[in-house]
Amino acid sequence: MNIPELSGVRAFFLPALLSLLITDNALADVSCKKPINKQIPYELLLNNLLLGAQINQTSQDTLTLLNMNIITDIAYADSRLIKEPLIEAFIKLFDIDVTELLHPEVGWYENFNTFFTRALKPGARPIDAEVNTITSPVDGLVSEAGRIDGLQMIQAKGKLYSAVDLLNGDAQLADEFFKGSFITFYLSPGNYHRVHMPFNGTLRTLVSVPGKLHSVSPWHAQSINNLYVKNERMIAVFDSDFGPFVMVLVGAENVGRIETSWFCIKPELNKEVVTLDFSDKVPPVRLEKGEEMGLFNLGSTIILMFPENRGTFDLKTGNKVKMGEKAGYY
C-alpha cells in the first residue's frame, strides 16, 4: 500500500473511531445555550493533515482545530461509558471533595464539562462580609499581585506587560488605573471553575477580545512574553460606590468557552472584538460581592485591576485561596 492510500485509510477510520467513541455527540454544543454551531468535520481536518487537502488552514492551525474538536467532543460526550469513568478519574487525580458539591453523584452530570463547571452547595464558600473587603473571585493560586507601575503590570518575575494592551488598546480606560493595583489568580484544572464577584459592582462595559489559546500555567507565564495580552480574553468593567474596577477573564489552552451572565466567548467562532455597553441599561446589571458572574469551561486566569490608592492586598504570590476569602481592601 503506498503512502497516499495509507493516508486515505487513516482519514477514513479515524473519524469513524471518534464517532463511535462520541456516540450521539458528534457535534458538541459549544454555543453557550444557543443553537448548535457545527465544527469543521473531522474528515476535512484529517484530510488536510494527511492528504494535503486545502481548507484554508495551515498544518499547525489544523492540528489546533483537530485538538479542540476532540477535546470538546469528549468533554461534552453524554455516553456513560465516557463521562462517568472520566469524571471518577478526575476526582481521584485532583482529590476533589465531592461532599461540598451541590450534586455529589457522578451520574447526575450530563457530561464531563457539566462536572468541570460544577456548582457548590450554598455556604460551601463563605463570603467575607466587611463592606470594603475585596474577596477572591475564584478558587486558585495567586500568581502575581502588586502595584501597576505607571501602566506596566507584572506577568511573572522579570516579565512585564502593558495595562493598555491587556485592555485591548483602550488608553482612556487604562488611565483610570494608572499607578493602581492588580492581582492575578491562576485556576488549575482541578479547581472550582465558577467566577464570582470580588466586590459589589454595576457593569459598565463588556469586551470580548479574540486571540491565542496558550496555556497560562505558572511555567508558561514565566516563559511567554505578553501571554495575557496574546490570549483570548473577556474584559468586564464595573463601577462601585468606592470607584471602578476591572475583571479580565483570560482564556487558555483548550478553553472552549468563557461565559458570563451576559455574554459568551467561542474561540473558534469569535474573530472580531465585540464591545457591549451596559452603562445606560435599565435596570442596570448590578451584582453583589460573592455573586456568581461567570465560568470557565476549561481554564484559566482572572486579573483584577483597581485605581490608584485603592486595592491593597493581603495575599502574596504563591498563596492558595478559596473563593470568598478576603484578598484585600478597596
C-alpha positions as CSV (number, residue, x, y, z in Angstrom):
1,M,0.0,0.0,0.0
2,N,1.5,3.4,-1.0
3,I,1.5,6.4,1.3
4,P,-1.5,8.2,-0.3
5,E,-3.6,5.0,0.1
6,L,-2.4,4.6,3.7
7,S,-3.3,8.2,4.4
8,G,-6.7,7.7,2.9
9,V,-7.3,4.8,5.1
10,R,-6.3,6.8,8.2
11,A,-8.5,9.7,7.1
12,F,-11.5,7.3,6.8
13,F,-11.0,5.2,10.0
14,L,-10.0,8.0,12.5
15,P,-13.3,9.9,12.1
16,A,-15.2,6.6,12.3
17,L,-13.4,5.7,15.5
18,L,-14.1,9.2,17.0
19,S,-17.8,8.9,16.0
20,L,-18.0,5.5,17.8
21,L,-16.4,6.9,21.0
22,I,-18.6,10.0,20.9
23,T,-22.0,8.4,20.2
24,D,-24.9,10.9,20.0
25,N,-22.4,13.8,20.4
26,A,-20.7,14.1,17.1
27,L,-21.3,17.9,17.2
28,A,-20.7,19.2,20.7
29,D,-22.8,22.1,21.9
30,V,-20.2,24.9,22.2
31,S,-22.7,27.7,21.6
32,C,-23.4,28.7,25.2
33,K,-27.1,27.7,25.2
34,K,-27.7,29.0,21.7
35,P,-28.4,26.8,18.6
36,I,-25.5,24.4,17.8
37,N,-22.7,25.7,15.6
38,K,-21.1,22.9,13.6
39,Q,-17.4,22.3,14.0
40,I,-15.2,21.7,10.9
41,P,-15.8,18.0,10.2
42,Y,-13.1,15.6,11.3
43,E,-12.8,14.3,7.7
44,L,-11.8,17.7,6.4
45,L,-9.3,18.3,9.2
46,L,-7.7,14.8,8.8
47,N,-7.6,15.1,5.0
48,N,-5.9,18.4,5.4
49,L,-3.2,16.8,7.6
50,L,-2.8,13.5,5.9
51,L,-3.6,14.2,2.2
52,G,-2.7,17.8,1.9
53,A,-6.3,18.9,1.2
54,Q,-6.9,22.6,1.5
55,I,-9.4,24.1,3.9
56,N,-7.7,27.5,4.3
57,Q,-5.7,26.3,7.3
58,T,-2.0,25.7,7.8
59,S,-1.0,22.3,9.2
60,Q,-0.4,23.9,12.7
61,D,-3.9,25.5,12.6
62,T,-5.4,22.2,11.5
63,L,-3.8,20.4,14.4
64,T,-5.1,23.0,16.8
65,L,-8.6,22.7,15.4
66,L,-8.4,18.9,15.5
67,N,-7.3,19.0,19.1
68,M,-10.1,21.4,20.1
69,N,-12.7,19.2,18.2
70,I,-11.6,16.0,20.0
71,I,-11.3,17.6,23.5
72,T,-14.6,19.4,23.1
73,D,-16.4,16.4,21.9
74,I,-15.1,14.2,24.7
75,A,-15.9,16.9,27.3
76,Y,-19.5,17.1,26.0
77,A,-20.0,13.4,25.4
78,D,-23.1,12.2,27.2
79,S,-22.3,8.5,26.9
80,R,-22.0,6.9,30.4
81,L,-19.1,4.8,29.1
82,I,-17.1,8.0,28.6
83,K,-18.4,10.6,31.1
84,E,-18.5,8.6,34.3
85,P,-15.0,6.9,34.2
86,L,-13.6,10.3,33.1
87,I,-15.3,12.2,36.0
88,E,-14.3,9.5,38.5
89,A,-10.7,9.5,37.4
90,F,-10.7,13.4,37.5
91,I,-12.0,13.3,41.1
92,K,-9.2,11.0,42.2
93,L,-6.5,12.7,40.2
94,F,-7.2,16.2,41.8
95,D,-8.6,14.9,45.1
96,I,-11.8,16.8,44.7
97,D,-14.1,17.0,47.8
98,V,-17.4,15.9,46.4
99,T,-19.2,16.5,49.8
100,E,-19.1,20.2,49.1
101,L,-20.8,19.9,45.7
102,L,-24.4,20.7,45.0
103,H,-24.6,17.4,43.2
104,P,-22.1,14.9,44.6
105,E,-23.4,12.0,42.5
106,V,-21.3,11.3,39.4
107,G,-24.3,10.0,37.5
108,W,-26.1,13.4,37.9
109,Y,-23.8,15.2,35.4
110,E,-24.9,15.3,31.8
111,N,-21.2,15.2,30.6
112,F,-17.7,15.8,31.8
113,N,-18.0,19.6,31.2
114,T,-21.0,19.9,33.5
115,F,-18.9,18.4,36.2
116,F,-15.9,20.6,35.4
117,T,-18.2,23.6,35.8
118,R,-19.8,22.1,38.9
119,A,-21.8,24.2,41.4
120,L,-21.1,24.2,45.1
121,K,-23.6,23.8,47.9
122,P,-24.9,27.0,49.4
123,G,-22.5,28.1,52.1
124,A,-19.6,26.0,50.9
125,R,-17.6,29.2,50.3
126,P,-18.4,31.8,53.0
127,I,-18.1,35.4,51.6
128,D,-16.1,37.9,53.8
129,A,-18.8,40.3,54.9
130,E,-16.8,43.5,55.6
131,V,-18.1,46.3,53.4
132,N,-14.7,47.4,51.9
133,T,-13.0,44.0,51.6
134,I,-12.1,42.6,48.2
135,T,-12.7,38.8,48.1
136,S,-11.1,36.2,45.9
137,P,-13.4,35.7,42.8
138,V,-12.2,32.0,42.4
139,D,-10.5,29.0,44.0
140,G,-6.9,29.2,42.8
141,L,-3.4,30.4,43.2
142,V,-2.1,34.0,43.4
143,S,0.3,34.1,40.5
144,E,1.2,37.8,40.9
145,A,-0.1,40.8,42.9
146,G,1.2,44.4,43.3
147,R,1.2,47.9,42.0
148,I,0.7,48.9,38.4
149,D,4.0,50.7,37.7
150,G,2.7,53.6,35.6
151,L,0.8,51.4,33.2
152,Q,3.0,48.3,33.4
153,M,2.0,45.1,35.2
154,I,3.9,42.0,36.3
155,Q,3.2,38.8,34.5
156,A,5.9,36.8,36.2
157,K,9.3,37.5,37.8
158,G,11.2,39.6,35.3
159,K,8.3,39.9,32.8
160,L,6.1,43.0,32.4
161,Y,3.2,43.7,30.2
162,S,1.1,46.7,29.3
163,A,-2.2,47.5,31.0
164,V,-3.2,49.3,27.8
165,D,-2.6,46.2,25.8
166,L,-4.4,44.0,28.3
167,L,-7.4,46.3,27.9
168,N,-7.3,46.0,24.1
169,G,-5.6,49.3,23.5
170,D,-8.2,51.3,25.5
171,A,-5.8,54.0,26.8
172,Q,-8.7,56.0,28.3
173,L,-9.8,53.1,30.4
174,A,-6.2,52.2,31.3
175,D,-5.7,55.7,32.6
176,E,-8.3,55.1,35.3
177,F,-5.9,52.5,36.7
178,F,-2.7,54.5,36.3
179,K,-0.5,53.6,39.3
180,G,-3.3,51.4,40.6
181,S,-3.0,47.8,41.8
182,F,-3.7,44.4,40.4
183,I,-3.9,40.7,41.4
184,T,-3.8,37.7,39.2
185,F,-5.4,34.3,40.1
186,Y,-4.5,31.1,38.2
187,L,-7.0,28.2,38.2
188,S,-5.6,24.8,37.9
189,P,-7.7,22.1,36.2
190,G,-8.9,20.6,39.5
191,N,-10.1,24.0,40.9
192,Y,-13.8,25.0,41.2
193,H,-14.2,26.9,37.9
194,R,-17.0,29.4,38.5
195,V,-16.2,33.0,38.8
196,H,-17.7,35.3,41.5
197,M,-17.7,39.0,42.2
198,P,-14.8,40.3,44.3
199,F,-16.8,43.4,45.2
200,N,-20.2,45.0,44.7
201,G,-20.4,46.4,41.2
202,T,-22.6,47.7,38.3
203,L,-21.5,46.6,34.9
204,R,-20.3,49.4,32.6
205,T,-18.9,47.6,29.6
206,L,-18.0,44.1,28.4
207,V,-15.4,43.4,25.8
208,S,-14.6,40.2,24.0
209,V,-11.1,40.1,22.6
210,P,-10.1,37.2,20.2
211,G,-6.6,35.8,20.5
212,K,-4.4,32.8,21.1
213,L,-5.1,30.0,23.5
214,H,-1.7,29.4,25.1
215,S,-1.6,27.6,28.4
216,V,-1.5,30.1,31.3
217,S,0.2,27.8,33.8
218,P,2.9,29.4,36.0
219,W,5.6,27.9,33.8
220,H,4.1,29.4,30.7
221,A,3.6,32.8,32.4
222,Q,7.4,32.8,33.0
223,S,8.2,31.7,29.5
224,I,5.9,33.5,27.1
225,N,6.2,37.3,26.8
226,N,2.9,39.2,26.9
227,L,1.0,36.0,27.5
228,Y,-2.2,37.5,28.8
229,V,-2.2,40.1,26.0
230,K,-1.8,37.4,23.3
231,N,-4.6,35.1,24.7
232,E,-8.3,35.5,24.1
233,R,-9.9,37.3,27.0
234,M,-13.1,39.0,28.2
235,I,-12.9,42.4,29.9
236,A,-15.6,43.3,32.3
237,V,-15.6,46.9,33.6
238,F,-17.6,47.7,36.8
239,D,-18.4,50.8,38.8
240,S,-18.9,50.7,42.6
241,D,-19.6,53.1,45.4
242,F,-15.8,53.1,46.0
243,G,-14.7,53.5,42.4
244,P,-14.2,51.4,39.2
245,F,-12.6,48.0,38.9
246,V,-11.9,45.6,36.1
247,M,-12.1,41.8,35.9
248,V,-10.2,40.3,33.0
249,L,-11.0,36.6,32.3
250,V,-8.2,35.1,30.2
251,G,-8.7,32.1,28.1
252,A,-6.2,29.3,27.9
253,E,-5.2,26.1,26.1
254,N,-8.3,24.0,25.1
255,V,-10.7,26.5,26.7
256,G,-13.9,26.2,24.5
257,R,-15.9,28.9,26.2
258,I,-15.8,31.7,28.7
259,E,-19.3,32.6,29.9
260,T,-20.9,35.3,32.0
261,S,-24.5,36.1,32.7
262,W,-24.5,38.4,29.7
263,F,-22.0,37.1,27.1
264,C,-20.2,34.0,25.8
265,I,-16.8,33.7,24.0
266,K,-16.4,30.9,21.4
267,P,-12.7,30.8,20.4
268,E,-13.3,29.1,17.1
269,L,-16.1,31.5,16.1
270,N,-15.3,34.9,17.5
271,K,-12.8,36.6,15.2
272,E,-13.5,40.2,15.9
273,V,-13.5,42.4,19.0
274,V,-17.0,42.7,20.4
275,T,-17.9,45.6,22.8
276,L,-21.2,45.7,24.7
277,D,-22.2,49.0,26.5
278,F,-24.2,48.4,29.6
279,S,-23.8,51.9,31.1
280,D,-27.4,53.0,30.1
281,K,-29.1,49.6,30.6
282,V,-32.3,49.9,32.6
283,P,-32.4,48.3,35.0
284,P,-28.6,48.3,35.4
285,V,-26.7,45.0,35.7
286,R,-25.6,45.1,39.3
287,L,-24.0,42.2,41.2
288,E,-23.2,41.8,44.8
289,K,-19.9,40.6,46.3
290,G,-19.7,36.8,46.1
291,E,-22.4,36.6,43.5
292,E,-21.6,34.3,40.5
293,M,-20.8,36.3,37.4
294,G,-19.4,33.6,35.0
295,L,-17.4,30.5,34.5
296,F,-14.6,28.9,32.6
297,N,-15.4,25.7,30.7
298,L,-11.7,24.6,30.5
299,G,-9.4,27.1,32.2
300,S,-7.8,29.6,33.3
301,T,-6.8,33.1,34.8
302,I,-8.5,36.1,36.3
303,I,-6.9,39.5,36.6
304,L,-8.4,42.2,38.9
305,M,-7.5,45.9,38.5
306,F,-8.2,48.8,40.9
307,P,-7.4,52.5,40.8
308,E,-4.5,54.4,42.5
309,N,-4.7,54.4,46.3
310,R,-7.2,51.6,46.1
311,G,-6.8,47.8,46.2
312,T,-4.4,46.9,48.9
313,F,-3.8,43.1,49.0
314,D,-3.1,40.8,51.9
315,L,-2.3,37.9,49.6
316,K,1.2,37.2,48.2
317,T,2.5,35.4,45.1
318,G,2.1,31.7,45.6
319,N,-0.7,31.9,48.1
320,K,-3.6,29.4,47.6
321,V,-7.0,30.9,48.1
322,K,-10.7,29.9,48.1
323,M,-13.5,31.9,46.5
324,G,-15.0,34.4,49.0
325,E,-11.9,34.7,51.2
326,K,-10.5,38.1,51.9
327,A,-7.9,39.1,49.3
328,G,-7.5,42.7,50.5
329,Y,-9.3,46.1,50.8
330,Y,-10.7,48.6,48.3
